[in-house]
Amino acid sequence: MAAAVFYPVLSVVVLFDCILPLIPSETVLALAGAWSGARGTPNLWLVIVVATVAAIVGDNLCYFFGTRLIKVVNRVPGNSKRGKALGWARENLNERDVSTIIIARFIPWARWFVTIILGSVGYSWTRFLIWDSIGALIWATQATLLGYVGGWLFQDQPLIGLVVGATLGIFFGFFLQWLNKVWENRRQNTNRPDSKTLSDLA
């Protein structure tokens, strides 16, 4: 596919995935990376840049949509099931916001949910932009590079490279969730054993 068409399509796919995560854009990034590793095109670093920018824009659109829900959220009774869930979300996001924002980027529906919640509870947009940008860069880099490695290893069969890269990406996401849960469980045992982990929110 010509570069003039591919990069705009890539940005639209990533942006749409942020707003309505029906088809994980990680697969598209892995495919682009695999094709780059096997054929030398598209440009690996340009794919990462385009995907990162599109992800940041998409996440911020969801965040600002969440800000429109602040009044609705504030009207939820604190002793109701939804009120308790929102209270728990506020508490955990205030204490472990960085790990939540970054790790949620690797989980399609989790990143959508967390981003909406952050906007609806009045979380600092500047802080969100900073950590979301870092998370988007890490996310785009790992998804594309894993596909690239698969494509490079199977240069004669880029589709196999795609499968290998996508599989590695999935395992990487699960590894991050596991690592976060282990870390939070350790903190619970020393601080507040009754609290939940951020990966449970995701």
N, C-alpha and C positions, 0 to 999 in steps of 0.2 A: 504493500500500500504506500502511495506517495506520501512523503513527509508532510507536505502541505495539508493533507487530509488527516493523516494519522494523529498528529499531536492535538488538533482541535477536538477530534473524536475522543481521544484519551481523556482530555480535560473534562468533557461533558459526561463521560462515563463515571469518572471519579466524583464529580460534583453531584451527579444524580444519586450515586451510591450513598453519599453523605445525607442527602435529604430523604431518600426512600431506599434503604438498603435491601433491595430484592436480589440483585446479582452482585456478589462481592467483587469489587474492583481489583482486589488482590490478584485474582485470576488473570485479568487483563495485563496487569503489571508483570506478572510472572511470564506470560506469553511474550510480551514485548522484550523482557530481559532474555528469555530463551532464544528468541529470534535474533537478538543482538549478539548473543554469545555464539550462535551458530552461523550467522550470515554477516555480522558486522553492522547491521542496520535494524532498527532505528538507533540513533545515538543514545547510548546508555545513560549518560549524565543528563541529557536533555529530557529523557523520560522521567527521571527522578525529579528534576526541577518542575516540570509541568504537573506531575502528579502531586507534588508537595503543595504547590500554589493552589491547585484545584481543591485539594483536601482542606486547606486552611479556609478558603472562601466558603466551601460547603459547610464546614463545621460552624463558622461564624454566622451563616444564615440560620442554622438551627438554633444557635445561641440566642440570636436576636428574636427569633420566633418565640423562644422560651420566655424572653423578657415581657412579651405581651400577655403572658399567663400569670404574672406576679399577683394581680388583684384576685384572680381566681384561686390561686394557691393560698393566699392569705385568708380567704374565706372558708377554707377547709377546717372543720372542727378539729382541735388538737387531740381530742380523745377518740376520734374515729380511726378506723383502720388506715385510711389514706393519710390522715393527719399524722399518725404515728410513723408511717412510712416516710413521709416528707421530713419529719423531725429527725428520724434516723439518718436520712440522706444528708441533711444539713450538717449534722454532727460529724459524720464520717468524711464528708467533703471538706469541712473546715480543718479537720485533723490530718487527712491523708489525700489532699486534693491533687498533688502532683502525680502520685502513682496512679490515681484513678484516671486522670485525664490521659496520661500516656498509655497505660495498659488498655483502656477502653478503645483506643484507636485501632487496636488489633482485633477487636471483636465487633463485627458489623452492627448488630442491633444494640449492643452495649454502648457504643460510641454515640449512637443517635439518642438513646435514652439519657445517658449522662449529660450530654451537651444540652438537651432540652431542660433537664433539671437544673443545671448550673445557671442557665438564663432565668428560669422561673423563680429561683430563690435569691436572686440579686447578687450572684457571685461577681467579683471584680472582672470586668471585661479585659482590662489590661493584663491582669495575671493570667486569665484564660488564654488570651492571644499568645502570650509568651510560651506557656507550657504546651498549648495545642500545636503551635508551630514546631516546637522541638519534637513532639510526638509524631506529627505528620511527616517530618523529615526522616525520622527513624523508620517509620512505617513504610514510606515509599522506597527508601534505600534498601531495606531488608527484602521487601517483596521483589523488587527489580533485580537485585544482586543474586538472590537465590535462584530466580529464573535464569539469569545470565550464566551462573555456574552450571545449571542443568543443561542449558543449550551448548555451552562450551564443551562439556563432557560428552555430549551426544550430538556432535556437530552435523552428522549425517541424518539424524532423526530428531529435529527440533521439537516435535510433538511429545516425544518421550522426555525431552529436556523440560518441557512445560509441566508434565506430570510430576517429574522429580522436584522441580522448583516449587510448584504449588504445594506439594506434600510437605516439603521442608518448611514452607511458610506456615502451614497449618500447625505443624508440630512446634514451631517457634512461638506461635500465639498461645498454645496450650502450656508451653514451658513458662512463659511470662506469667500466666494465671497461677500456675503451681508455685512459682517462685514468690509471687506476691502473697499467696495464701500462707505459705510457710513463714514468711517474714511477719505477717500480721498475727498469726497464731503465736509466734514467739513473743510479740509485743503484748498480746492479750494475757499470756501466762505470767508476765511480769508486771503488767499495769492493770488492765481491766478485763478480767476473764469473761465478763458477760457481754462484751461488745462483739459485733460481727465484723467480718473482713470486707474490704473494699471489693474484692473479687466477687463476693456474693451479690453486691449491687450490680456489677457488670454482668 
